[in-house]
Amino acid sequence: MTPQAAAPSTGISTGLFGLGALTSVLSGVGGIMGGQEQKSAYDYNADVTLQNMRDQMVTNQQKYSNLVGKQASGYAASGVDITSGSPLLVMAATAARGGEQGQKIEDAGTEEAAMQRYYGKIAAFSGTMSGIGSFLQGITKSATSYYGATAPTPAPSVPSINPDDDPMRGG
């Protein structure tokens, strides 16, 4: 085979290698972008969780404020002094219960949002690793194909026939 005959094959191989490399890059970028999109979705969910938590805290505060108000008006309607003694202690305990409930709501919401953000970071990392893996796998496959198409082919070796080594001749 003359060098001129090998040139078209090398050109095609180079073109296919370039196409394989481009495909690998696109696949890698796609994996990375997919991970970033998942991270964005988890971050959005975390923001929604925090907003829901704030809404629940406001609702809880209003609920316990109303309850304390009902207790105060009930005691006052009965003619009981609400500024001291047992009525004041009951209303203070109700308000404290409301504060404790609000803290539980805040803790649960904050924890849930933190977990969502953590999952987002894991998704982004996973997407990045997947993208890098796809890129490397594609480049390796393209390089192997290119080498196989352009590497010199070794000449076949012909075994020598020595009559002394021939088992059929009794040697």
BELWO-V451717 format. One record per pair of residues at least 6 apart in sequence whose C-alpha atoms are under 7 Angstrom apart, sorted by the first residue. I is the first residue (numbers start at 1). J is the second residue. If there is no record, write none. Layout:
# BELWO-V451717
<<I;J> <I;J>>
This chain:
# BELWO-V451717
<<10;150> <13;146> <13;149> <14;146> <17;142> <17;143> <17;146> <20;138> <20;139> <20;142> <21;138> <21;139> <21;142> <24;134> <24;135> <24;138> <24;139> <25;135> <27;131> <27;134> <27;135> <28;131> <28;132> <28;134> <28;135> <29;131> <30;131> <31;127> <31;128> <31;130> <31;131> <32;127> <32;128> <32;131> <34;127> <35;123> <35;124> <35;125> <35;126> <35;127> <35;128> <36;124> <38;120> <38;123> <38;124> <39;120> <39;121> <39;123> <39;124> <40;120> <42;116> <42;117> <42;119> <42;120> <43;116> <43;117> <43;120> <45;116> <46;113> <46;116> <46;117> <49;109> <49;113> <50;109> <50;110> <50;113> <53;105> <53;106> <53;109> <57;102> <57;105> <60;98> <60;102> <61;98> <64;95> <64;98> <68;91> <68;94> <68;95> <71;91> <72;82> <75;82> <76;82> <82;88> <164;171> <165;171>>
